[in-house]
């Protein structure tokens, strides 16, 4: 299993969309929603996680790690004063995309801090890096998040029988992984289903069926989603609508704006204004409500 696990983890990389470190009193509630990969590490105390896809309520105590590969809606209720590290990740490689598609909806590990004590050091450094706001903090946070999630996934694989199915599914999907990597490497390229199929040495129909069975989306729909997520990052970084449209392979501003509105519900310029306002606002508790 060691060699297979190395193959799985070697090319799995994430970037960090959001990260929070909090110490919360009993009775505090946090709500989460969205399709991005999410993690929750309970360093101390205890919480109750409810609303997970296909799962009953899960009590997580100190040292337990929860990974939601495909996100989803859930609530976290603090049962005992708890120190939490939570974040949202996005796949940077085709292998990372593939891994979250073949993993179960919720992965819980315990004992990671005992087996890999460096994980707590990485989490502490993430908290310091996030609070300091130093230049270059984004890639540093991403590297630390990769250390934490890789260690947790490794421990899950080593300690569970369900992980054998995940490894098998991942290792037998090299063809889809190549197509995913190509899309993520250059989302603005003029990709077609035929062109992606050629990368996998398969016919158009065989590739399209295989891609949908593994990823859960058609190649065209998945490409559109990747382009829109890239568009949001470019606009958030100050990119213009025309430049973003060109970089992502759209024939005109109108075509890009139409696709962006369909994906987000807002025109690119409107979305950028709202994003800028949220970025400049003081940090706020994310969808929280203390209970009485």
C-alpha positions in Angstrom: 0.0 0.0 0.0 2.9 2.3 0.7 3.9 2.8 -3.0 0.2 3.2 -4.0 -0.4 5.7 -1.3 2.7 7.7 -2.4 1.3 7.7 -5.9 -2.0 9.1 -4.7 -0.5 11.8 -2.5 2.5 12.9 -4.5 0.6 15.0 -7.0 -2.3 16.1 -4.8 -2.1 19.8 -4.1 -4.5 22.4 -2.7 -4.7 26.2 -2.5 -6.5 27.9 0.4 -9.6 29.9 -0.1 -10.3 30.6 3.5 -8.8 29.7 6.9 -10.0 30.4 10.4 -8.5 29.6 13.9 -11.0 30.1 16.7 -11.4 29.3 20.4 -15.2 29.0 21.0 -17.3 28.6 24.1 -19.9 25.9 24.5 -23.1 26.6 22.7 -21.6 28.5 19.8 -22.9 27.3 16.4 -21.1 27.6 13.1 -22.8 26.9 9.8 -21.0 26.0 6.5 -22.2 25.6 3.0 -20.6 25.4 -0.5 -19.0 22.9 -2.9 -15.4 23.6 -2.0 -13.3 21.1 0.0 -13.6 21.8 3.7 -11.6 20.7 6.7 -12.2 21.0 10.4 -9.5 20.1 13.0 -10.5 20.0 16.6 -7.4 20.5 18.7 -9.2 20.5 22.0 -12.7 20.4 23.4 -15.7 18.8 21.6 -18.1 19.7 18.9 -21.2 18.1 17.2 -21.3 18.2 13.4 -24.8 17.7 11.9 -26.2 17.7 8.4 -23.5 15.8 6.6 -24.5 14.1 3.5 -25.5 10.5 4.3 -24.2 10.8 7.8 -25.8 11.1 11.2 -24.6 13.6 13.9 -20.8 13.2 14.5 -19.2 14.1 17.8 -15.6 15.3 17.3 -13.3 15.6 20.2 -9.7 16.9 20.5 -7.4 15.4 17.9 -10.1 14.6 15.4 -10.0 15.8 11.8 -13.0 16.1 9.5 -12.6 16.4 5.7 -15.5 17.2 3.5 -14.1 16.4 0.0 -17.2 17.9 -1.8 -18.3 20.4 0.8 -22.0 20.5 1.5 -24.2 22.1 4.1 -23.6 21.4 7.8 -23.6 22.9 11.2 -21.0 22.7 14.0 -22.2 23.1 17.6 -19.6 23.5 20.3 -20.3 21.1 23.1 -17.2 21.9 25.3 -15.0 24.9 24.9 -13.0 24.1 21.8 -10.0 25.2 19.8 -10.8 24.8 16.1 -8.9 25.1 12.8 -11.1 25.3 9.8 -10.6 26.0 6.1 -11.8 25.8 2.6 -9.5 24.4 -0.1 -9.6 24.2 -3.8 -7.9 21.5 -5.9 -4.8 22.7 -7.9 -4.1 19.5 -9.7 -6.1 16.9 -11.6 -5.1 14.3 -9.1 -6.6 16.4 -6.3 -9.8 16.8 -8.2 -9.9 13.1 -8.8 -9.2 12.2 -5.2 -12.1 14.3 -3.8 -14.5 12.7 -6.4 -13.7 9.1 -5.3 -13.6 9.8 -1.6 -16.7 9.5 0.6 -18.7 12.6 1.4 -17.2 12.9 4.9 -13.9 11.5 6.2 -13.1 11.5 9.9 -9.8 10.6 11.4 -8.6 10.4 14.9 -5.1 9.9 16.3 -3.4 12.1 13.7 -1.7 14.2 16.4 -0.4 11.2 18.1 1.0 9.5 15.0 2.1 12.8 13.3 2.8 15.4 16.0 4.1 17.8 13.4 0.5 18.4 12.3 -0.2 20.5 15.4 2.9 22.6 14.7 1.7 23.1 11.1 -1.7 24.2 12.4 -0.1 26.6 14.9 2.0 28.1 12.1 -1.1 28.5 9.9 -2.8 30.5 12.7 0.3 32.7 13.1 0.6 33.2 9.4 -3.0 34.0 8.9 -3.0 36.5 11.8 0.2 38.3 10.7 -1.0 39.1 7.2 2.6 39.2 5.9 3.4 39.4 2.1 3.5 36.0 0.6 1.2 34.5 3.2 -1.1 32.8 0.6 1.5 30.3 -0.7 2.8 29.7 2.8 -0.7 28.9 4.0 -1.2 26.6 1.0 1.9 24.6 1.7 1.0 24.2 5.4 -2.6 23.2 4.4 -1.1 20.5 2.1 1.0 19.2 5.0 -2.0 18.9 7.3 -4.5 17.4 4.8 -1.9 15.0 3.4 -1.1 13.7 6.9 -4.8 13.3 7.7 -5.6 11.5 4.5 -2.6 9.2 5.0 -3.7 8.3 8.5 -7.3 7.7 7.2 -5.9 5.3 4.5 -3.7 3.5 7.0 -6.4 3.0 9.5 -9.5 2.1 7.4 -10.7 -0.6 5.1 -12.9 1.7 3.0 -9.8 3.5 1.9 -8.7 0.5 -0.2 -11.7 1.1 -2.5 -10.7 4.8 -2.8 -7.1 3.9 -3.7 -8.3 1.4 -6.3 -10.7 3.9 -7.9 -8.0 6.6 -7.9 -5.3 4.4 -9.4 -7.5 3.1 -12.2 -8.5 6.6 -13.4 -5.2 7.9 -14.8 -6.9 8.7 -18.1 -9.4 11.1 -16.4 -6.6 12.5 -14.3 -4.7 13.5 -17.4 -7.7 15.4 -18.8 -8.4 17.1 -15.4 -4.8 18.2 -15.2 -4.9 19.6 -18.7 -8.0 21.7 -17.9 -6.6 23.0 -14.6 -3.2 23.8 -16.2 -4.8 25.9 -19.0 -8.5 26.5 -18.5 -8.4 29.2 -21.3 -7.3 26.7 -24.0 -9.8 25.9 -26.7 -10.7 22.5 -25.2 -13.2 20.3 -26.9 -14.4 16.8 -25.8 -12.5 15.4 -28.8 -9.3 17.2 -27.8 -9.5 16.0 -24.2 -10.3 12.4 -25.4 -7.1 12.4 -27.5 -5.1 13.1 -24.3 -6.5 9.9 -22.8 -6.1 7.8 -26.0 -9.8 7.1 -26.1 -12.7 7.8 -28.5 -14.9 10.8 -27.8 -17.8 8.7 -26.6 -15.8 6.4 -24.4 -13.9 9.3 -22.8 -17.1 11.4 -22.2 -18.8 8.4 -20.5 -15.7 7.6 -18.4 -15.2 11.2 -17.4 -18.8 11.6 -16.3 -18.8 8.4 -14.3 -15.7 9.4 -12.4 -16.1 13.2 -12.0 -19.9 13.3 -11.9 -20.1 16.1 -14.6 -19.7 16.2 -18.3 -16.3 17.5 -19.6 -18.0 20.6 -21.0 -19.8 21.5 -17.8 -16.7 20.8 -15.7 -14.5 23.0 -17.9 -17.1 25.8 -17.5 -17.0 25.5 -13.8 -13.2 25.6 -13.7 -13.2 28.7 -15.9 -15.7 30.5 -13.7 -13.6 29.8 -10.6 -10.5 31.1 -12.4 -12.5 34.1 -13.5 -13.5 34.9 -9.9 -9.8 34.7 -8.8 -8.7 37.0 -11.7 -11.5 39.6 -11.0 -10.8 39.5 -7.3 -7.1 40.2 -8.1 -8.1 43.3 -10.0 -8.3 41.9 -13.5 -10.6 43.6 -16.1 -13.6 42.0 -17.7 -12.1 42.0 -21.2 -8.7 40.7 -20.1 -10.3 37.9 -18.0 -12.5 36.9 -20.9 -9.5 36.7 -23.3 -7.4 34.7 -20.8 -10.2 32.2 -20.3 -10.8 31.6 -23.9 -14.1 33.5 -24.5 -14.7 35.1 -27.9 -16.2 38.3 -26.5 -17.0 40.2 -23.3 -20.7 39.4 -23.9 -20.1 35.6 -24.1 -18.0 35.7 -20.9 -20.4 37.9 -19.0 -23.3 35.6 -20.0 -21.5 32.5 -18.8 -20.4 34.3 -15.6 -23.9 35.5 -14.8 -25.2 32.0 -15.4 -22.7 30.6 -12.9 -22.8 33.3 -10.2 -26.1 35.1 -10.7 -24.3 38.4 -11.2 -22.5 40.3 -13.9 -18.6 40.3 -13.6 -18.5 44.0 -12.7 -21.2 43.6 -10.1 -19.5 40.5 -8.6 -16.2 42.3 -8.4 -17.7 45.3 -6.5 -19.3 43.0 -4.0 -16.1 41.0 -3.6 -14.1 44.1 -3.0 -16.6 45.4 -0.4 -16.5 42.1 1.5 -12.7 41.9 1.3 -12.3 45.4 2.8 -14.9 44.8 5.6 -13.7 43.9 9.1 -13.6 40.1 9.7 -16.9 38.7 10.9 -18.0 35.4 12.4 -18.9 33.1 9.5 -22.6 32.4 9.8 -22.6 32.0 13.5 -25.2 32.3 16.2 -24.7 31.6 19.9 -27.3 29.4 21.4 -29.0 30.0 24.7 
